[in-house]
Amino acid sequence: MMTGEIRKWLRFRNNGATGFGTLTSSGISVHEGEMFGRHAATGRTLALSEVELLAPCAPSKIVALWNNFHALAAKLNQPEPPEPLYLLKATTSIAAPGAVIRRPSYYDGKTTYEGELGIVIGRTCARVSPGEADSFIFGYTCVNDITANDILTSDPTFPQWARAKGIDDYGPFGPVIATGLDPAKLVVRTILNGAERQNYPISDMIFSAQELVSRISHDMTLLPGDLIAVGTSVGVGVMKEPVNTVTVAIDEIGELTNEFRL
């Protein structure tokens, strides 16, 4: 894994216009061009207080993994899969850092948080090997893969993964995409209403970040900005309070915080 200087990329809205740049000690260094193409710093700096943070990219698809951690497979007494198991989340499920997420009015069942690492693709990627994968990965982000559990299991003939995870705003990620780091050294923590509920190492993944990019790219072409949520581990739980504050924290990336309201 090639690592280097860690840079944190984000998108924002300022005075009605959408922009992007890197996070610095003094605020946002504004860039021009394309995040996943040619870009350059403009020399302009904005304070975080001046902008509305957006999801750090606009993926054409969101790939979400199931059963990709040794510890969770053992806890659930499920066999470890011989190949990645995944679903697609609707892009309309994307929510920005800090957004308030509401349970749909028609649904009164259980909803769970799932703190995860997200892989962001930087170049068009098809049928690559694990050894080539790093050159197609732009960086990494924090994901909360929210799930309407009772919808998932409501029909005994068909698990409704796409519907249960594709509800509007049920896919917040951000606040940044961090580049130049080794994902295998990261730890994911999830804090619900001030109490830590998840704390697990990415090194426990059944399929590494590079293996996931390789294997998925043999099924479907991954495009710049596409997001792969690598799956979660032990500690997933139900959000029970009328107002729930959930933070997914990954050192070297940052903290994704959202409110979920019943």
QUITA-V97480 format. One record per residue. RES is the residue in one small letter. PHI is phi in whole degrees, 0 to 359 (* if undefined). Layout:
RES:PHI
RES:PHI
This chain:
m:*
m:274
t:236
g:196
e:296
i:281
r:240
k:242
w:263
l:212
r:242
f:208
r:240
n:219
n:53
g:83
a:250
t:267
g:219
f:213
g:179
t:245
l:278
t:234
s:294
s:256
g:138
i:249
s:276
v:287
h:244
e:236
g:106
e:231
m:303
f:260
g:221
r:283
h:207
a:206
a:292
t:272
g:91
r:268
t:237
l:243
a:283
l:301
s:291
e:271
v:235
e:255
l:287
l:249
a:306
p:290
c:203
a:239
p:293
s:281
k:202
i:240
v:260
a:238
l:273
w:240
n:55
n:241
f:229
h:303
a:296
l:289
a:301
a:294
k:296
l:278
n:56
q:246
p:293
e:286
p:289
p:282
e:212
p:301
l:254
y:210
l:228
l:249
k:266
a:296
t:291
t:286
s:278
i:295
a:228
a:279
p:304
g:85
a:292
v:269
i:251
r:243
r:293
p:302
s:297
y:277
y:241
d:237
g:270
k:285
t:229
t:245
y:271
e:216
g:285
e:215
l:274
g:245
i:262
v:250
i:281
g:250
r:222
t:305
c:225
a:219
r:55
v:264
s:273
p:303
g:292
e:270
a:299
d:302
s:286
f:254
i:269
f:281
g:179
y:225
t:216
c:263
v:228
n:244
d:272
i:289
t:225
a:273
n:299
d:289
i:288
l:307
t:251
s:290
d:249
p:294
t:267
f:201
p:294
q:267
w:298
a:297
r:289
a:295
k:252
g:256
i:299
d:311
d:75
y:275
g:224
p:294
f:208
g:130
p:282
v:225
i:250
a:265
t:248
g:83
l:235
d:261
p:296
a:295
k:265
l:273
v:233
v:260
r:238
t:236
i:244
l:249
n:51
g:88
a:249
e:289
r:247
q:229
n:201
y:216
p:272
i:296
s:297
d:275
m:297
i:290
f:245
s:293
a:304
q:292
e:293
l:298
v:300
s:298
r:293
i:294
s:292
h:279
d:269
m:214
t:289
l:265
l:251
p:307
g:94
d:298
l:242
i:246
a:272
v:282
g:99
t:239
s:237
v:296
g:106
v:298
g:209
v:271
m:269
k:250
e:281
p:304
v:232
n:242
t:257
v:240
t:239
v:257
a:241
i:228
d:304
e:80
i:250
g:143
e:232
l:258
t:237
n:219
e:263
f:241
r:245
l:279
